[in-house]
Protein backbone atom coordinates (compact mmCIF):
# COMPACT_ATOMS: atom_id res chain seq x y z
CA UNK A 1 0.00 0.00 0.00
CA UNK A 2 1.61 3.24 -1.13
CA UNK A 3 1.69 6.42 0.94
CA UNK A 4 -0.64 8.23 -1.46
CA UNK A 5 -3.25 5.46 -1.22
CA UNK A 6 -3.05 5.52 2.59
CA UNK A 7 -3.53 9.30 2.66
CA UNK A 8 -6.59 9.02 0.40
CA UNK A 9 -8.01 6.13 2.44
CA UNK A 10 -7.50 7.97 5.77
CA UNK A 11 -9.20 11.08 4.34
CA UNK A 12 -12.10 9.02 2.93
CA UNK A 13 -12.71 7.26 6.25
CA UNK A 14 -12.62 10.57 8.13
CA UNK A 15 -15.03 12.14 5.65
CA UNK A 16 -17.52 9.25 5.50
CA UNK A 17 -17.38 8.41 9.22
CA UNK A 18 -16.62 11.68 11.05
CA UNK A 19 -16.98 10.21 14.57
CA UNK A 20 -14.84 7.16 13.88
CA UNK A 21 -11.43 7.41 15.49
CA UNK A 22 -8.20 5.46 15.02
CA UNK A 23 -7.94 5.44 11.23
CA UNK A 24 -5.17 7.97 10.88
CA UNK A 25 -2.44 7.59 8.29
CA UNK A 26 0.04 6.23 10.85
CA UNK A 27 -2.51 3.80 12.32
CA UNK A 28 -3.37 2.46 8.87
CA UNK A 29 0.31 1.68 8.34
CA UNK A 30 0.41 -0.01 11.77
CA UNK A 31 -2.67 -2.08 10.87
CA UNK A 32 -0.93 -3.27 7.74
CA UNK A 33 2.21 -4.12 9.70
CA UNK A 34 0.08 -5.98 12.27
CA UNK A 35 -1.59 -8.04 9.53
CA UNK A 36 1.66 -8.84 7.74
CA UNK A 37 3.39 -9.80 10.99
CA UNK A 38 0.76 -12.19 12.37
CA UNK A 39 -1.20 -13.50 9.37
CA UNK A 40 0.63 -16.83 9.12
CA UNK A 41 1.55 -17.35 12.77
CA UNK A 42 -0.77 -20.08 14.09
CA UNK A 43 0.64 -19.91 17.63
CA UNK A 44 0.43 -16.16 18.15
CA UNK A 45 -2.73 -15.40 16.14
CA UNK A 46 -5.15 -16.55 18.89
CA UNK A 47 -3.19 -14.58 21.51
CA UNK A 48 -3.19 -11.23 19.72
CA UNK A 49 -6.93 -10.87 20.26
CA UNK A 50 -6.40 -10.81 24.02
CA UNK A 51 -4.44 -7.54 24.14
CA UNK A 52 -5.43 -3.94 23.43
CA UNK A 53 -4.23 -2.25 20.27
CA UNK A 54 -1.83 0.00 22.21
CA UNK A 55 0.06 -3.08 23.47
CA UNK A 56 0.50 -4.32 19.89
CA UNK A 57 1.75 -0.95 18.71
CA UNK A 58 4.44 -1.09 21.41
CA UNK A 59 5.43 -4.70 20.67
CA UNK A 60 5.52 -4.18 16.90
CA UNK A 61 7.51 -0.98 17.22
CA UNK A 62 10.16 -2.30 19.57
CA UNK A 63 10.49 -6.05 18.94
CA UNK A 64 12.00 -7.24 15.70
CA UNK A 65 12.30 -10.99 16.29
CA UNK A 66 9.20 -13.22 16.20
CA UNK A 67 10.29 -15.01 19.40
CA UNK A 68 10.64 -11.70 21.18
CA UNK A 69 7.19 -10.53 20.07
CA UNK A 70 5.67 -13.85 21.14
CA UNK A 71 7.35 -13.58 24.54
CA UNK A 72 6.01 -10.07 25.22
CA UNK A 73 2.51 -10.90 24.03
CA UNK A 74 2.35 -14.05 26.14
CA UNK A 75 3.79 -12.38 29.23
CA UNK A 76 1.53 -9.34 28.90
CA UNK A 77 -1.47 -11.67 28.83
CA UNK A 78 -0.29 -13.97 31.64
CA UNK A 79 0.98 -11.21 33.92
CA UNK A 80 -1.72 -8.66 33.06
CA UNK A 81 0.85 -6.02 32.12
CA UNK A 82 -0.40 -2.52 31.55
CA UNK A 83 0.88 -0.50 28.62
CA UNK A 84 3.46 1.18 30.88
CA UNK A 85 4.60 -2.13 32.38
CA UNK A 86 5.01 -3.60 28.91
CA UNK A 87 7.14 -0.61 27.90
CA UNK A 88 9.21 -1.02 31.07
CA UNK A 89 9.75 -4.73 30.43
CA UNK A 90 10.83 -4.08 26.84
CA UNK A 91 13.16 -1.31 28.03
CA UNK A 92 14.65 -3.76 30.56
CA UNK A 93 15.01 -6.34 27.77
CA UNK A 94 13.01 -8.94 29.69
CA UNK A 95 12.56 -11.12 26.61
CA UNK A 96 16.29 -11.43 26.05
CA UNK A 97 16.79 -12.54 29.64
CA UNK A 98 13.67 -14.71 29.71
CA UNK A 99 14.53 -16.53 26.51
CA UNK A 100 18.18 -16.90 27.50
CA UNK A 101 17.18 -18.42 30.83
CA UNK A 102 14.97 -20.96 29.07
CA UNK A 103 17.43 -21.81 26.29
CA UNK A 104 20.67 -21.76 28.30
CA UNK A 105 20.20 -21.05 32.01
CA UNK A 106 23.94 -20.88 32.60
CA UNK A 107 24.26 -18.08 30.02
CA UNK A 108 21.60 -15.77 31.44
CA UNK A 109 22.53 -12.23 32.41
CA UNK A 110 22.06 -12.80 36.12
CA UNK A 111 24.24 -15.90 36.20
CA UNK A 112 27.08 -14.04 34.46
CA UNK A 113 27.19 -11.32 37.10
CA UNK A 114 25.93 -13.27 40.11
CA UNK A 115 27.14 -16.85 39.73
CA UNK A 116 25.34 -19.35 41.95
CA UNK A 117 27.13 -20.08 45.18
CA UNK A 118 27.73 -23.72 46.05
CA UNK A 119 25.50 -25.07 48.81
CA UNK A 120 27.48 -26.86 51.51
CA UNK A 121 26.88 -30.58 51.77
CA UNK A 122 25.29 -31.93 54.91
CA UNK A 123 28.44 -33.82 56.03
CA UNK A 124 30.38 -30.53 56.13
CA UNK A 125 27.80 -29.06 58.50
CA UNK A 126 27.86 -32.09 60.79
CA UNK A 127 31.24 -31.10 62.21
CA UNK A 128 30.19 -27.54 63.05
CA UNK A 129 29.33 -27.20 66.75
CA UNK A 130 25.83 -25.97 67.41
CA UNK A 131 25.52 -22.99 69.72
CA UNK A 132 22.00 -22.26 70.97
CA UNK A 133 20.88 -18.68 70.72
CA UNK A 134 20.80 -16.79 74.03
CA UNK A 135 17.36 -16.33 75.51
CA UNK A 136 16.00 -12.81 75.22
CA UNK A 137 16.55 -10.70 78.32
CA UNK A 138 13.72 -8.94 79.95
CA UNK A 139 14.27 -5.22 79.93
CA UNK A 140 14.38 -3.47 83.29
CA UNK A 141 12.54 -0.23 83.48
N, CA and C of each residue as an Amber inpcrd file, in Angstrom:
protein
   423
   0.8540000  -1.1650000   0.0000000   0.0000000   0.0000000   0.0000000
   0.8990000   1.2270000   0.0000000   0.7900000   2.0510000  -1.0130000
   1.6150000   3.2430000  -1.1250000   1.1370000   4.3510000  -0.2040000
   2.0220000   5.3190000   0.0310000   1.6880000   6.4150000   0.9380000
   0.5160000   7.2480000   0.4280000   0.4570000   7.4470000  -0.8970000
  -0.6380000   8.2290000  -1.4620000  -1.9860000   7.5460000  -1.2570000
  -2.0140000   6.2350000  -1.4220000  -3.2490000   5.4610000  -1.2200000
  -3.6870000   5.5510000   0.2430000  -2.7340000   5.4560000   1.1630000
  -3.0500000   5.5210000   2.5930000  -3.6110000   6.8930000   2.9480000
  -3.0220000   7.9500000   2.3980000  -3.5280000   9.3020000   2.6570000
  -4.9680000   9.4520000   2.1650000  -5.2440000   8.9480000   0.9710000
  -6.5910000   9.0240000   0.3990000  -7.5650000   8.2000000   1.2370000
  -7.1550000   6.9990000   1.6340000  -8.0130000   6.1270000   2.4440000
  -8.3180000   6.7690000   3.7940000  -7.3000000   7.3120000   4.4680000
  -7.5040000   7.9720000   5.7700000  -8.4650000   9.1480000   5.6340000
  -8.3090000   9.9330000   4.5690000  -9.2020000  11.0800000   4.3420000
 -10.6260000  10.6140000   4.0500000 -10.7740000   9.5450000   3.2630000
 -12.1000000   9.0200000   2.9310000 -12.8150000   8.4920000   4.1780000
 -12.1040000   7.7820000   5.0160000 -12.7100000   7.2560000   6.2470000
 -13.1340000   8.4090000   7.1510000 -12.2890000   9.4150000   7.2930000
 -12.6170000  10.5750000   8.1260000 -13.8240000  11.3270000   7.5910000
 -13.9260000  11.4130000   6.2760000 -15.0320000  12.1380000   5.6490000
 -16.3420000  11.3540000   5.7750000 -16.3090000  10.0630000   5.4980000
 -17.5210000   9.2520000   5.5010000 -17.9770000   8.8440000   6.8970000
 -17.0500000   8.7960000   7.8360000 -17.3770000   8.4100000   9.2150000
 -16.7250000   9.4040000  10.1690000 -17.2860000  10.6060000  10.2890000
 -16.6250000  11.6770000  11.0490000 -16.3730000  11.3510000  12.5290000
 -17.1780000  10.5210000  13.1460000 -16.9790000  10.2110000  14.5740000
 -16.0670000   9.0230000  14.8230000 -15.6750000   8.3600000  13.7570000
 -14.8430000   7.1640000  13.8840000 -13.3890000   7.5620000  14.0880000
 -12.8070000   7.0530000  15.1750000 -11.4280000   7.4090000  15.4950000
 -10.5000000   6.2300000  15.2390000  -9.1980000   6.5070000  15.1220000
  -8.1950000   5.4610000  15.0240000  -7.7620000   5.1070000  13.6180000
  -8.3030000   5.7720000  12.6100000  -7.9400000   5.4430000  11.2310000
  -7.0920000   6.5480000  10.6130000  -6.1070000   6.9700000  11.3800000
  -5.1720000   7.9740000  10.8760000  -4.1910000   7.2980000   9.9260000
  -3.4430000   8.0950000   9.2330000  -2.4420000   7.5900000   8.2940000
  -1.4740000   6.6410000   8.9910000  -0.9410000   7.0660000  10.1410000
   0.0400000   6.2250000  10.8500000  -0.5990000   4.9380000  11.3730000
  -1.8390000   5.0150000  11.8420000  -2.5100000   3.8010000  12.3220000
  -2.8220000   2.8370000  11.1850000  -3.1350000   3.3440000  10.0160000
  -3.3690000   2.4570000   8.8730000  -2.0970000   1.7030000   8.5030000
  -0.9620000   2.3750000   8.5870000   0.3110000   1.6800000   8.3390000
   0.5710000   0.6260000   9.4140000   0.2290000   0.9590000  10.6780000
   0.4090000  -0.0100000  11.7670000  -0.5050000  -1.2120000  11.5860000
  -1.7220000  -0.9770000  11.1140000  -2.6660000  -2.0810000  10.8700000
  -2.1240000  -3.0270000   9.8060000  -1.5430000  -2.4500000   8.7950000
  -0.9320000  -3.2710000   7.7370000   0.2380000  -4.0800000   8.2940000
   1.0840000  -3.4250000   9.0850000   2.2140000  -4.1160000   9.7010000
   1.7170000  -5.2400000  10.6130000   0.6710000  -4.9820000  11.3740000
   0.0800000  -5.9840000  12.2670000  -0.3760000  -7.2030000  11.4610000
  -1.1000000  -6.9530000  10.3880000  -1.5890000  -8.0380000   9.5320000
  -0.4340000  -8.8410000   8.9340000   0.5300000  -8.1450000   8.3750000
   1.6590000  -8.8390000   7.7390000   2.4910000  -9.6280000   8.7500000
   2.5820000  -9.1400000   9.9660000   3.3880000  -9.8050000  10.9860000
   2.7350000 -11.0880000  11.4890000   1.4210000 -11.0650000  11.7020000
   0.7560000 -12.1890000  12.3730000  -0.1130000 -13.0630000  11.4800000
  -0.2560000 -12.7590000  10.2140000  -1.2020000 -13.4970000   9.3680000
  -0.9170000 -14.9900000   9.2540000   0.3250000 -15.4100000   9.2680000
   0.6280000 -16.8280000   9.1220000   1.0670000 -17.5100000  10.4020000
   1.0450000 -16.8070000  11.5170000   1.5490000 -17.3490000  12.7750000
   0.4060000 -18.0140000  13.5490000   0.3310000 -19.3340000  13.4690000
  -0.7660000 -20.0770000  14.0950000  -0.6910000 -20.0680000  15.6190000
   0.4990000 -19.9250000  16.1780000   0.6400000 -19.9090000  17.6320000
   0.2360000 -18.5660000  18.2260000   0.6520000 -17.4990000  17.5840000
   0.4300000 -16.1640000  18.1450000  -0.9370000 -15.5960000  17.7660000
  -1.4640000 -15.9710000  16.6170000  -2.7280000 -15.3980000  16.1410000
  -3.8540000 -15.4400000  17.1820000  -4.0840000 -16.5550000  17.8830000
  -5.1470000 -16.5520000  18.8930000  -4.8470000 -15.6350000  20.0820000
  -3.5670000 -15.3970000  20.3610000  -3.1940000 -14.5760000  21.5120000
  -3.3620000 -13.0870000  21.2490000  -3.1720000 -12.6720000  20.0030000
  -3.1900000 -11.2330000  19.7170000  -4.5520000 -10.6060000  20.0090000
  -5.5910000 -11.3940000  19.9850000  -6.9330000 -10.8660000  20.2600000
  -7.1360000 -10.5260000  21.7370000  -6.2380000 -10.9870000  22.5870000
  -6.4030000 -10.8070000  24.0190000  -5.7420000  -9.5480000  24.5680000
  -5.1140000  -8.7690000  23.7030000  -4.4440000  -7.5440000  24.1440000
  -5.0170000  -6.3230000  23.4370000  -4.9850000  -5.1680000  24.0960000
  -5.4340000  -3.9410000  23.4310000  -4.4760000  -3.5220000  22.3170000
  -4.9940000  -2.7250000  21.4250000  -4.2260000  -2.2520000  20.2660000
  -2.9420000  -1.5470000  20.7020000  -3.0110000  -0.7500000  21.7650000
  -1.8250000   0.0020000  22.2070000  -0.6710000  -0.9400000  22.5790000
  -0.9820000  -2.1050000  23.1450000   0.0630000  -3.0820000  23.4660000
   0.7480000  -3.5740000  22.1780000  -0.0640000  -3.8290000  21.1560000
   0.5010000  -4.3210000  19.8890000   1.3590000  -3.2690000  19.2040000
   0.9510000  -2.0230000  19.3040000   1.7470000  -0.9470000  18.7110000
   3.1260000  -0.9150000  19.3630000   3.1640000  -1.0830000  20.6810000
   4.4410000  -1.0900000  21.4090000   5.2800000  -2.2930000  20.9960000
   4.6840000  -3.4800000  20.9990000   5.4300000  -4.7000000  20.6690000
   5.9400000  -4.6480000  19.2390000   5.1040000  -4.2430000  18.2980000
   5.5230000  -4.1810000  16.9000000   6.6190000  -3.1480000  16.6830000
   6.5360000  -2.0470000  17.4010000   7.5080000  -0.9830000  17.2170000
   8.8670000  -1.2650000  17.8320000   8.9030000  -2.1180000  18.8440000
  10.1630000  -2.3030000  19.5660000  10.7460000  -3.7110000  19.4890000
  10.0000000  -4.6630000  18.9970000  10.4910000  -6.0500000  18.9350000
  10.6030000  -6.4800000  17.4850000  11.7760000  -6.8610000  17.0980000
  12.0040000  -7.2420000  15.7040000  11.9190000  -8.7480000  15.4710000
  12.3120000  -9.5390000  16.4520000  12.3040000 -10.9910000  16.2900000
  10.9480000 -11.5900000  16.6540000  10.4900000 -12.5880000  15.8910000
   9.2010000 -13.2170000  16.1960000   9.1540000 -13.8170000  17.6030000
  10.2540000 -14.4090000  18.0570000  10.2870000 -15.0060000  19.3990000
  10.1360000 -13.9410000  20.4810000  10.7330000 -12.8030000  20.2270000
  10.6420000 -11.6960000  21.1840000   9.2120000 -11.1700000  21.2470000
   8.5800000 -10.9880000  20.0870000   7.1850000 -10.5270000  20.0690000
   6.2820000 -11.5250000  20.7760000   6.4730000 -12.8050000  20.5000000
   5.6650000 -13.8470000  21.1400000   5.8330000 -13.8130000  22.6540000
   7.0670000 -13.6390000  23.1040000   7.3500000 -13.5780000  24.5360000
   6.5740000 -12.4360000  25.1810000   6.6790000 -11.2320000  24.6160000
   6.0140000 -10.0700000  25.2210000   4.5020000 -10.1930000  25.1780000
   3.9690000 -10.7270000  24.1090000   2.5130000 -10.9030000  24.0260000
   2.0470000 -11.8910000  25.0890000   2.7230000 -13.0200000  25.1780000
   2.3460000 -14.0470000  26.1410000   2.4840000 -13.5440000  27.5770000
   3.5810000 -12.8800000  27.8750000   3.7880000 -12.3840000  29.2330000
   2.8070000 -11.2620000  29.5830000   2.4960000 -10.4070000  28.6360000
   1.5330000  -9.3400000  28.8970000   0.1620000  -9.9230000  29.2280000
  -0.1990000 -11.0150000  28.5510000  -1.4750000 -11.6740000  28.8350000
  -1.4210000 -12.3610000  30.1880000  -0.3970000 -13.1910000  30.3980000
  -0.2900000 -13.9710000  31.6370000  -0.1310000 -13.0940000  32.8720000
   0.6860000 -12.0550000  32.7690000   0.9780000 -11.2100000  33.9190000
   0.0340000 -10.0100000  34.0410000  -0.7950000  -9.7940000  33.0290000
  -1.7200000  -8.6650000  33.0620000  -1.0140000  -7.3190000  33.0060000
   0.0700000  -7.2500000  32.1990000   0.8460000  -6.0210000  32.1170000
   0.0310000  -4.8800000  31.5270000   0.1650000  -3.7250000  32.1240000
  -0.4040000  -2.5170000  31.5550000   0.5040000  -2.0630000  30.4080000
   0.0710000  -1.0510000  29.7140000   0.8810000  -0.4970000  28.6200000
   2.2310000  -0.0250000  29.1600000   2.2130000   0.6620000  30.2950000
   3.4630000   1.1770000  30.8790000   4.3760000   0.0530000  31.3460000
   3.7810000  -1.0050000  31.9290000   4.6030000  -2.1260000  32.3820000
   5.2300000  -2.8450000  31.1920000   4.4700000  -2.9850000  30.1190000
   5.0090000  -3.5950000  28.9050000   6.1860000  -2.7780000  28.3840000
   6.0420000  -1.4690000  28.3330000   7.1360000  -0.6060000  27.8950000
   8.3500000  -0.7720000  28.8030000   8.1120000  -0.8550000  30.1100000
   9.2090000  -1.0200000  31.0650000   9.9220000  -2.3560000  30.8640000
   9.1640000  -3.4090000  30.6310000   9.7540000  -4.7330000  30.4270000
  10.5830000  -4.7710000  29.1350000  10.0780000  -4.1260000  28.0990000
  10.8340000  -4.0840000  26.8440000  12.1050000  -3.2610000  27.0360000
  11.9900000  -2.1530000  27.7370000  13.1640000  -1.3110000  28.0270000
  14.2000000  -2.1030000  28.8170000  13.7390000  -2.9490000  29.7300000
  14.6450000  -3.7570000  30.5560000  15.1170000  -5.0100000  29.8230000
  14.6360000  -5.1990000  28.6060000  15.0110000  -6.3450000  27.7670000
  14.6610000  -7.6720000  28.4400000  13.4600000  -7.7390000  28.9910000
  13.0130000  -8.9370000  29.6940000  12.9910000 -10.1590000  28.7850000
  12.6370000  -9.9730000  27.5260000  12.5620000 -11.1220000  26.6110000
  13.9310000 -11.7350000  26.4110000  14.9380000 -10.9160000  26.2740000
  16.2870000 -11.4320000  26.0540000  16.6950000 -12.2840000  27.2470000
  16.4460000 -11.7900000  28.4350000  16.7950000 -12.5430000  29.6410000
  15.9010000 -13.7570000  29.8160000  14.6010000 -13.5890000  29.5600000
  13.6720000 -14.7060000  29.7140000  13.9690000 -15.8350000  28.7560000
  14.2200000 -15.5010000  27.5060000  14.5320000 -16.5350000  26.5130000
  15.8900000 -17.1530000  26.7810000  16.8490000 -16.3520000  27.2030000
  18.1760000 -16.8950000  27.5030000  18.1130000 -17.8550000  28.6780000
  17.2950000 -17.5390000  29.6650000  17.1830000 -18.4150000  30.8310000
  16.5370000 -19.7430000  30.4680000  15.6280000 -19.7200000  29.5020000
  14.9730000 -20.9590000  29.0740000  15.9050000 -21.7750000  28.1920000
  16.5770000 -21.1090000  27.2460000  17.4300000 -21.8050000  26.2880000
  18.7210000 -22.2830000  26.9470000  19.3890000 -21.4010000  27.6670000
  20.6660000 -21.7580000  28.2970000  20.7510000 -21.0670000  29.6560000
  20.2260000 -21.7060000  30.6910000  20.1960000 -21.0500000  32.0050000
  21.5550000 -20.5580000  32.4830000  22.6140000 -21.2850000  32.1420000
  23.9390000 -20.8750000  32.6010000  24.4350000 -19.6280000  31.8980000
  23.8040000 -19.2450000  30.7820000  24.2570000 -18.0780000  30.0240000
  23.3960000 -16.8510000  30.2700000  22.4710000 -16.9170000  31.2100000
  21.6040000 -15.7670000  31.4360000  22.3890000 -14.6140000  32.0510000
  21.8670000 -13.4370000  31.9240000  22.5300000 -12.2330000  32.4080000
  22.8350000 -12.3430000  33.8960000  21.8700000 -12.7500000  34.6730000
  22.0570000 -12.7970000  36.1180000  23.1650000 -13.7710000  36.4960000
  23.2310000 -14.9100000  35.8290000  24.2450000 -15.8990000  36.2000000
  25.6490000 -15.4400000  35.8050000  25.7570000 -14.5480000  34.8300000
  27.0770000 -14.0420000  34.4590000  27.6240000 -13.0880000  35.5130000
  26.7400000 -12.2960000  36.1230000  27.1890000 -11.3230000  37.1050000
  27.0720000 -11.8170000  38.5420000  26.1390000 -12.7220000  38.7860000
  25.9270000 -13.2750000  40.1140000  25.9190000 -14.7950000  40.0200000
  27.0960000 -15.3940000  39.8850000  27.1350000 -16.8470000  39.7340000
  26.5710000 -17.5270000  40.9750000  25.9050000 -18.6670000  40.7950000
  25.3370000 -19.3530000  41.9530000  26.4340000 -19.8230000  42.8990000
  26.1600000 -19.6600000  44.1800000  27.1310000 -20.0840000  45.1820000
  26.8710000 -21.5510000  45.5240000  27.9370000 -22.3130000  45.7180000
  27.7290000 -23.7180000  46.0550000  27.0830000 -23.8510000  47.4320000
  26.1700000 -24.7990000  47.5440000  25.5000000 -25.0740000  48.8080000
  26.3290000 -26.1270000  49.5320000  26.6710000 -25.8740000  50.7940000
  27.4790000 -26.8570000  51.5050000  26.7370000 -28.1790000  51.6670000
  27.4780000 -29.2640000  51.5580000  26.8850000 -30.5760000  51.7670000
  26.5950000 -30.7740000  53.2470000  25.6610000 -31.6390000  53.5300000
  25.2900000 -31.9300000  54.9070000  26.4590000 -32.4500000  55.7360000
  27.3270000 -33.3370000  55.2130000  28.4420000 -33.8160000  56.0350000
  29.3560000 -32.6960000  56.5110000  29.5280000 -31.6460000  55.7270000
  30.3840000 -30.5340000  56.1310000  29.7880000 -29.8440000  57.3480000
  28.4600000 -29.7320000  57.3810000  27.8010000 -29.0580000  58.4950000
  27.7800000 -29.9060000  59.7580000  27.9330000 -31.2110000  59.6160000
  27.8610000 -32.0880000  60.7890000  28.9810000 -31.7890000  61.7830000
  30.1200000 -31.3610000  61.3150000  31.2360000 -31.1030000  62.2110000
  31.1960000 -29.7420000  62.8770000  30.2710000 -28.8860000  62.4840000
  30.1910000 -27.5400000  63.0480000  29.4320000 -27.6090000  64.3620000
  30.0440000 -27.1410000  65.4690000  29.3340000 -27.2030000  66.7530000
  28.1240000 -26.2750000  66.7480000  27.0740000 -26.7390000  67.3590000
  25.8260000 -25.9690000  67.4050000  25.7930000 -25.1530000  68.6830000
  25.6290000 -23.8790000  68.5670000  25.5160000 -22.9940000  69.7220000
  24.0880000 -22.4800000  69.7980000  23.3710000 -22.7830000  70.8720000
  22.0030000 -22.2620000  70.9750000  22.0190000 -20.7400000  71.1170000
  20.9960000 -20.1230000  70.6080000  20.8760000 -18.6770000  70.7210000
  20.5670000 -18.3010000  72.1680000  21.1140000 -17.1870000  72.6480000
  20.8010000 -16.7900000  74.0260000  19.3280000 -16.4170000  74.1390000
  18.7700000 -16.6850000  75.3100000  17.3580000 -16.3290000  75.5070000
  17.2490000 -14.8150000  75.6320000  16.1560000 -14.2700000  75.1520000
  16.0000000 -12.8070000  75.2190000  15.9110000 -12.3490000  76.6740000
  16.5820000 -11.2640000  76.9600000  16.5490000 -10.6970000  78.3200000
  15.3560000  -9.8150000  78.4750000  14.8330000  -9.8480000  79.6490000
  13.7240000  -8.9390000  79.9460000  14.3150000  -7.5810000  80.2600000
  13.7480000  -6.5790000  79.6780000  14.2730000  -5.2230000  79.9300000
  13.8100000  -4.7330000  81.2850000  14.7040000  -4.0580000  81.9870000
  14.3770000  -3.4750000  83.2920000  14.0350000  -2.0290000  83.0910000
  12.9490000  -1.6300000  83.6210000  12.5400000  -0.2320000  83.4830000
  12.5880000   0.4700000  84.7740000
